[in-house]
Amino acid sequence: MMSVSSQRNIMTTARKMRRVINEIRGKSVNEAYILLKTMPYRASEIVLKKLVEAVASARQQQGLNPDELFVSEVFADEGPTMKRFKPRAQGRIYQRLRRSSHLTLIVSRSRKGA
């Protein structure tokens, strides 16, 4: 029994998301919630919303107790990159890459994927 929550095209790089999700992988839902609430990163707010959503889904659809759940899988993949340009001195242009990511969070009764 597992519950999946995902979000696509998040305007945060996958590298910054992984810094947050590596800390909560395999932890209980309660531990992960406390960790995400105290982290100073913007990505932690996004992951926290997905965690709450996955727990609510598991509770509503499958009748699971949130105290028994673990973050069994969580991963961030790269999304589409928007290419933007910034004018520089003497008529030059520098390219800026606005990277995005896709987040998937799975909670289940076991620590590993069910």
C-alpha positions in Angstrom: 0.0 0.0 0.0 1.5 3.2 -1.1 0.5 6.7 -2.1 2.2 8.9 -4.7 2.3 12.7 -5.0 4.1 14.5 -7.8 4.6 17.9 -9.2 6.0 18.9 -12.6 7.7 22.1 -13.8 8.8 23.4 -10.5 10.9 26.6 -11.0 13.8 25.3 -8.8 16.8 23.4 -10.0 16.8 19.6 -9.4 20.2 20.0 -7.7 18.7 22.3 -5.0 15.7 19.9 -4.6 18.0 16.9 -4.1 19.8 18.7 -1.3 16.5 18.6 0.6 15.0 15.3 -0.4 18.2 13.3 0.4 17.7 14.3 4.1 14.1 12.8 4.3 14.5 9.6 2.2 13.7 6.6 4.3 12.5 8.5 7.4 9.1 8.3 9.0 6.5 10.8 7.9 6.6 12.6 11.3 10.5 12.9 11.2 10.4 14.2 7.6 7.7 16.7 8.5 9.8 18.1 11.4 13.0 18.2 9.2 11.2 20.0 6.4 9.6 22.6 8.7 13.0 23.6 10.1 15.1 23.6 6.9 16.0 27.1 5.6 15.7 26.2 1.9 12.9 27.3 -0.4 12.7 23.8 -1.9 11.7 22.4 1.5 8.4 24.3 1.4 7.6 22.6 -2.0 8.6 19.1 -0.7 6.6 19.7 2.5 3.4 20.4 0.5 3.9 17.2 -1.5 4.5 15.2 1.7 1.3 16.5 3.3 -0.6 15.8 0.0 0.8 12.2 -0.1 -0.1 11.5 3.5 -3.6 12.9 3.0 -4.1 10.8 -0.1 -3.0 7.6 1.8 -5.3 8.4 4.6 -8.3 9.2 2.4 -8.0 6.5 -0.3 -6.5 3.6 1.6 -7.3 4.3 5.3 -3.7 4.2 6.4 -2.6 5.7 9.7 0.0 8.5 9.2 2.0 7.4 12.2 2.8 4.1 10.3 4.0 5.7 7.1 7.5 6.2 5.8 9.0 8.2 2.9 9.9 5.1 0.8 10.9 6.9 -2.4 11.5 10.5 -3.3 13.3 11.8 -6.4 13.7 15.0 -8.4 14.3 14.9 -12.1 15.3 17.8 -14.4 12.5 19.5 -16.2 12.6 21.8 -19.2 15.1 24.6 -19.3 14.1 28.0 -20.4 16.8 30.0 -22.2 16.9 33.7 -21.5 19.4 36.4 -22.5 20.9 39.2 -20.5 22.4 42.3 -22.2 26.0 43.0 -21.3 28.5 45.7 -22.0 29.5 46.7 -25.6 26.5 45.1 -27.2 27.1 41.5 -26.0 24.5 39.1 -24.8 25.0 36.4 -22.2 22.7 33.4 -22.0 20.9 32.5 -18.8 19.4 29.1 -18.2 16.3 29.0 -16.1 16.2 25.4 -15.0 13.1 23.5 -13.6 12.5 20.2 -12.0 9.9 17.4 -11.5 9.3 16.0 -8.0 7.9 12.6 -7.1 7.3 11.6 -3.5 6.0 8.1 -2.5 4.9 7.2 1.1 4.2 3.6 2.2 4.2 1.3 5.2 7.7 0.0 4.5 10.9 2.1 4.3 11.7 0.7 0.9 9.4 0.9 -2.2 6.5 -1.5 -1.8 
